[in-house]
Amino acid sequence: MRMIPLTTNNERVSDSPSNLYAIILAQVVCFVNAFSGYIIARSAYQKPFEKFVSIVLGSMSIRIMIVGAVSWWCLSILGMPQLAYSLSLAIGVFVYLFAEIVYFHVLSDKIKSREKEQNSN
């Protein structure tokens, strides 16, 4: 009696998540991270400058831990392709973080000028 092998050398690509799905998921994670940073910055905008900076930097550290936990979940539990997900996440974090820093810089300049006007009056 001949046994039928359970696995073959020609496993179907559709049996595991695709690289495109991993890239899109990593970009969604990056976008949600950046958008939550935007929401936090807008809510902290009316606070004094020192409070604004502490809220923004504190939220950055908490959000990067959340991104790490979500990435661990995607890679180990969901079984995303590691290279595609990791490269897309690294590029996305770099681009979105750069845009976020530029936005925070513009916002902090507005806060400083607002405080100067309040102090001069």
N, C-alpha and C positions, 0 to 999 in steps of 0.2 A: 504494500500500500504506500502510495506516494503522498507526502505531506505538502500542503500548499503553504508557502512562506507567508508570515504575517506582514513582513515589511519587504520592500523591494529596493533595489538601487535607484529606481526611477520614482522617487516620491514626487507627488504633485506639488507645484508651487502654491496652489490655493489652500493647501493644508495648513500653512502658517501665514501670519499677517504679512502683507506685502511691504516693500520698502516705501512705496508712495504713501501708504496708510501711516507708517511710522513717521515719515517726514511731516505729513499734515498734522498728525497728533502732536508732535513736538512743537510745531509752529502755533498750534492752538494753545498749548501750555504757555508758550512765551507770550502770546498776545494777551491771554487772561492775566498773566503776571504784570505786564506793562499797563494794561487797562486798570487793574486794581491799584497800581501805583499812581496813575493819573487821578483816579477817584479820591485816593487818600490825600494827594497833594492839593486837590481842589478843596477838600474839606478842611485842610490845615492852613489854607491861604489866609484866612482872617486872623490867625493867631500871630503873636509876636514872633520875630525872626528866630530867636533861639528855640522857641517851642516848635516852630515850623521845621527847623533843621532836625531836631530830635525825633519828631514824628516821622519825617521822611526817611531818615537813616535807620530808625528802628523798624519801620515797615519794610525797608529793603532787606534787612537781615532776616526778618520773619518770613517774608515772601520767598527768599532764596532757599530757606529750609523747606518750605512747602513745595517748591519746585523740585528739590532733591527727593523728597518723599514721593511725590507723584511720579517722578522719573524712575525711581526704584520700583514702584508698583507697575509701571508700564513695561519695564524691562524684565522683571522677574516673574510677575504674576500673569500679565497679558502675553508675554513672550514676544515682544516687538523685536524686529531686527536691530541688533545693538549698534552697528556702525551707522546705519541710516538715521536712527533716532538720535544718537549721541552727536553726530555731526550737525544735524539740523538744529538740535537744541543749542549747541555751542554757538552756531552762527546766529540763530535767532536771539539768544540772550545777549550776544555782543551788540547786534544792531539795535534791538529794543532798549537795552541799557544805555547805549550812546544817546539815543533819542530822548530817553527819560532824563538823563543828566542834563542835556541841553535845555529841556523844558523846565527842569527844576532850577537851573541857573537863571533863566528868564524870569521865572516866578519869584525867585529870591531877590532879584534886582528890583522887581516891582514892590516887594514887601519892604525892602530897605528904603526905597524912595518914599513910600507911604509913611514909614516911621519918621523919616527926616522932616516931612511936611507936618506931621503931628507934633513933633518936638519943637519946630520953629514957631508954631502957632501958640 
